[in-house]
Amino acid sequence: ETTCKGATQPLTIGGSGDNIVVDIDNSTITSGDLGYAVIIFNPVTMTIDNSSITGWSAVYFKQPSSSLGAAGSVCTINNSTLRGVNKASEHPSNAFATIAIQDNDIEVNVTGNSTIVYADETNSNSQCAFGIGGENITEQLSNDLVINVANGVTMEGHILGFNDAQQLQDGANIVFPAEYADELRAAGYIVEVVGNQVKVTDIAEDEAYIGTTYYETLEEAIAAANADDDEDEVVLLNDVTIESKIDVTKSLVLNGNNKTLTYTGSDRAIDV
């Protein structure tokens, strides 16, 4: 068991090698409030089994600096608890992740019915279970990225976060249990449910969705609602600006989803 305070990192994986193997078994690793429990500067094959790991980031795959960078790493997490706790001072740049990926060609496999990945927010800073972004990740995200979360794994808090500049290529493989499909969709991702799994296929640029259908504009979503006489829920995917009034002449639910609707006209924004 290793516990640290402040900005310390209990386990740093670096050096000049590119064939590093690390096994963490039946262990407890806790960094300080502003530290990373496991930080990876070089390619590593790592297994985390029956362990508890806690930090601002529990596992942090770093981009190249004076080291090779974590590209080529494969990490398998089984029957373990990973917790990312964001206690940094409140600022947008302090958003972070329990498992943070800042390099291309990273594979993370999470398995085991007793595995839990927490993302804890203690203030307005965003914290997610899996965070992807960094100067070394190309604008079109590498298709060598693999995140495979098996059924039975529990995730609490925001699931997935991207640097705003990144988009997904078709070859990227990001898969979660199907029970998280609605949450991922509401978070702004285009997803495809296949059996008991949901694959994240892209970052949505649309303004709204109904069920599994995405609409480029809020007006199009409202117009399409209730085509089958059911009371549809129109959910905002992104902040929306409208110039003209929207007339709602049917029964529906408009879910703001913590987004902002801005009206720039001179009349009412929505008439019901």
Disulfide bonds with the S-S distance in Angstrom:
none
